[in-house]
């Protein structure tokens, strides 16, 4: 089991943890109903995906 030889400084610890943040999800407008949706997903409002109706809304 690896054991640290020296104490980790505050700066090094904070630099490592700087990447552990939550990311805001990317949203795009549905070309059919203009609602905000996640990309590459069927629109839950109108049921369209890539200008085709996939599901009945």
LUMVEX-500603 format. One line per field, with one value per atom (N, C-alpha, C): residue in three letters; x, y, z; residue number from 1. Coordinates in Angstrom, 2 decimals. Layout:
<midrens>
resn: c(ala/...)
c1: c(X/...)
c2: c(Y/...)
c3: c(Z/...)
resi: c(NUM/...)
</midrens>
This chain:
<midrens>
resn: c(unk/unk/unk/unk/unk/unk/unk/unk/unk/unk/unk/unk/unk/unk/unk/unk/unk/unk/unk/unk/unk/unk/unk/unk/unk/unk/unk/unk/unk/unk/unk/unk/unk/unk/unk/unk/unk/unk/unk/unk/unk/unk/unk/unk/unk/unk/unk/unk/unk/unk/unk/unk/unk/unk/unk/unk/unk/unk/unk/unk/unk/unk/unk/unk/unk/unk/unk/unk/unk/unk/unk/unk/unk/unk/unk/unk/unk/unk/unk/unk/unk/unk/unk/unk/unk/unk/unk/unk/unk/unk/unk/unk/unk/unk/unk/unk/unk/unk/unk/unk/unk/unk/unk/unk/unk/unk/unk/unk/unk/unk/unk/unk/unk/unk/unk/unk/unk/unk/unk/unk/unk/unk/unk/unk/unk/unk/unk/unk/unk/unk/unk/unk/unk/unk/unk/unk/unk/unk/unk/unk/unk/unk/unk/unk/unk/unk/unk/unk/unk/unk/unk/unk/unk/unk/unk/unk/unk/unk/unk/unk/unk/unk/unk/unk/unk/unk/unk/unk/unk/unk/unk)
c1: c(0.85/0.00/0.89/0.59/1.38/1.12/2.19/2.09/2.86/2.27/2.99/4.22/5.31/6.55/6.53/5.88/5.80/4.35/4.10/2.76/2.43/1.20/0.77/0.42/1.03/0.79/-0.63/-1.08/-2.42/-2.55/-1.49/-1.54/-1.67/-0.88/-0.95/-2.31/-2.83/-4.13/-5.23/-5.17/-6.19/-6.08/-4.86/-4.70/-5.32/-5.15/-5.70/-7.23/-7.78/-9.22/-9.90/-9.14/-9.73/-10.53/-10.22/-10.93/-12.14/-12.43/-13.56/-14.80/-15.11/-16.26/-17.39/-18.60/-19.74/-19.79/-20.12/-20.22/-21.68/-21.94/-23.29/-23.62/-24.76/-25.06/-25.25/-24.78/-24.92/-26.35/-26.95/-28.32/-28.36/-29.18/-29.38/-30.88/-31.25/-32.66/-33.15/-34.31/-34.95/-35.33/-34.94/-35.27/-36.76/-37.52/-38.95/-39.79/-39.55/-40.40/-39.64/-38.33/-37.49/-37.32/-37.60/-37.36/-35.89/-35.37/-34.00/-33.95/-33.07/-32.91/-31.42/-31.07/-29.70/-29.43/-28.23/-27.95/-27.98/-28.34/-28.39/-29.42/-30.52/-31.61/-32.93/-33.91/-35.24/-35.84/-36.49/-37.11/-38.29/-38.31/-39.44/-40.73/-40.64/-41.82/-42.57/-41.85/-42.52/-42.25/-41.23/-40.94/-40.14/-39.53/-38.76/-37.28/-36.59/-35.14/-34.65/-33.76/-33.22/-34.34/-35.29/-36.39/-37.31/-37.32/-38.25/-38.99/-40.26/-41.02/-40.69/-40.14/-39.71/-40.76/-41.28/-42.30/-43.47/-44.63/-45.80/-45.74/-45.81/-45.71/-47.03)
c2: c(-1.18/0.00/1.24/2.18/3.39/4.34/4.82/5.76/7.01/8.22/9.43/9.64/10.03/10.26/11.62/12.59/13.93/14.39/15.38/15.96/16.69/16.55/17.24/18.68/19.64/21.04/21.45/22.57/23.08/23.40/23.99/24.37/23.14/22.11/20.89/20.22/20.17/19.57/20.33/21.66/22.48/22.42/22.30/22.15/20.84/19.79/18.49/18.53/19.21/19.24/20.27/21.09/22.11/21.49/20.24/19.57/18.79/18.78/18.01/18.89/19.65/20.53/19.97/20.37/19.96/20.78/20.13/20.81/21.10/22.26/22.62/21.82/21.14/20.35/21.24/20.76/21.49/21.35/22.48/22.48/23.16/22.61/23.20/23.36/24.18/24.40/23.32/22.79/21.83/22.60/22.12/22.86/22.86/21.97/21.88/22.74/22.64/23.36/24.42/24.56/25.58/25.42/24.25/24.00/23.63/23.90/23.52/22.03/21.30/19.87/19.55/18.37/17.90/17.43/17.68/17.29/15.77/15.36/13.94/13.17/13.82/13.17/13.51/12.65/12.94/14.04/15.00/16.10/15.56/15.75/15.24/16.02/17.23/18.05/17.66/17.55/17.30/15.90/15.19/13.84/13.79/14.89/14.92/14.72/14.10/13.95/14.06/15.01/15.26/15.43/16.30/16.68/15.51/14.47/13.35/13.09/12.75/12.41/10.97/10.82/9.51/8.92/9.76/9.31/10.28/9.80/10.66/11.42/12.73/13.54/13.63)
c3: c(0.00/0.00/0.00/-0.88/-0.98/0.18/0.77/1.87/1.47/1.64/1.26/2.12/1.47/2.20/2.90/2.26/2.83/2.85/3.67/3.77/2.46/1.99/0.78/1.15/0.45/0.76/0.37/0.94/0.63/-0.85/-1.42/-2.83/-3.72/-3.46/-4.28/-4.14/-2.93/-2.68/-3.42/-3.38/-4.03/-5.54/-6.07/-7.52/-7.99/-7.22/-7.59/-7.54/-6.54/-6.38/-7.27/-7.98/-8.85/-9.98/-10.35/-11.44/-10.98/-9.69/-9.16/-9.03/-10.06/-10.00/-10.86/-10.56/-11.35/-12.63/-13.71/-15.00/-15.31/-15.88/-16.29/-17.55/-17.61/-18.80/-20.02/-21.16/-22.41/-22.91/-23.26/-23.76/-25.12/-26.01/-27.34/-27.56/-28.52/-28.83/-29.81/-29.54/-30.45/-31.71/-32.90/-34.12/-34.44/-33.82/-34.12/-33.18/-31.86/-30.89/-30.11/-30.32/-29.71/-28.19/-27.64/-26.23/-26.01/-24.82/-24.51/-24.19/-24.89/-24.67/-24.67/-24.18/-24.26/-25.69/-26.21/-27.59/-27.78/-28.98/-29.38/-28.57/-28.20/-27.47/-28.16/-28.01/-28.51/-27.64/-28.26/-27.51/-26.71/-25.39/-24.60/-24.83/-25.37/-25.58/-26.86/-27.97/-29.25/-29.81/-29.28/-29.75/-31.04/-31.45/-32.69/-32.41/-33.36/-33.33/-34.76/-35.03/-36.37/-37.41/-37.10/-38.00/-38.35/-37.54/-37.75/-36.45/-36.54/-35.35/-34.96/-33.76/-33.30/-32.36/-31.48/-30.53/-30.59/-30.22/-30.13/-28.81/-28.88/-27.67/-26.93)
resi: c(1/1/1/2/2/2/3/3/3/4/4/4/5/5/5/6/6/6/7/7/7/8/8/8/9/9/9/10/10/10/11/11/11/12/12/12/13/13/13/14/14/14/15/15/15/16/16/16/17/17/17/18/18/18/19/19/19/20/20/20/21/21/21/22/22/22/23/23/23/24/24/24/25/25/25/26/26/26/27/27/27/28/28/28/29/29/29/30/30/30/31/31/31/32/32/32/33/33/33/34/34/34/35/35/35/36/36/36/37/37/37/38/38/38/39/39/39/40/40/40/41/41/41/42/42/42/43/43/43/44/44/44/45/45/45/46/46/46/47/47/47/48/48/48/49/49/49/50/50/50/51/51/51/52/52/52/53/53/53/54/54/54/55/55/55/56/56/56/57/57/57)
</midrens>
